[in-house]
């Protein structure tokens, strides 16, 4: 699932969301669906791995583990009630 930057027209908040193609994104601050998709910034050189790991942690926190190996999934889910 791709991560997109959004700007909420209702509350003026800027945020990032992982969005499935079939999902209508909503603002996490006010729940509005009146969002504007923004052009994402280019990742700075040398920061790619840190950004990738940050995005993977965010995806895992939201329950999306498709980019993890089976051993990584097991380690991340260890101790969590599913």
N, C-alpha and C positions, 0 to 999 in steps of 0.2 A: 504494500500500500504506500502510495506516495505521501510525502509531507508537504503541505502547502502553507504559505503565509496568507493571512486574511486580515481585513480591516472591517470592523463592524460599523455600519452606517447609523445604527441606533444609538450606541453608547461610545463610539469612537475608539474602541479598544483594538489593539493590534495583537495578534497571537498566531501560533502555529498549530495545525491539526493534521493528524494522520487520517486520511479520508478514503473510504472504499468508494468505488465508482457508483454503487447503488445508494449511497448514503447522502442525505441532504445535511450539509454542515450547519451547526448552530454555534452561536457565540457562547463561550463558557462563562461569560460575565453576566449577560442579560437574556440569553436563550433566543435571541433574534436570529432569523434566517436571512436577513437582509445584509449579506456579506459581500465584500469585494475581494476577489482573489488578487493578491499582489505578486509582483515579480520578485522572486527570491534573490538574495544576494549570492554572489559567487563565493564558494568556500576558499579561504586563504590557504596558500601553500603551507604544508607542514601541519595543518590543523585537521586534515581530512580524517585521520584515524580517530581523533578525539570527538569529532562531530559525528562520525559513524557510530561510535560506541554510545554517545549520548542519545542519538535517535533510536538505537536498539533498546536502550534502557527505557525510554519513553514508550516505545511500542510494547515492550514486555509488561510495563506497568498497566497498560491498557488491555492486556491479555492477548497480544498478537506476537506469536513466537515463530512465524514462518521463516525468519532469517537466521534462526539459531540451529546449531547442530543438536542432535539428540542428547549429547552429554551436557551441553550448555543449558538446554531446556530443563533437564533433570536437576542441575545445580541451582538454577534460578527458582524452580518450583519447590525445592526442598524446604520443608517447614511451612509452606503456605497451604491453607485449606482450599481445595478446588472443588 
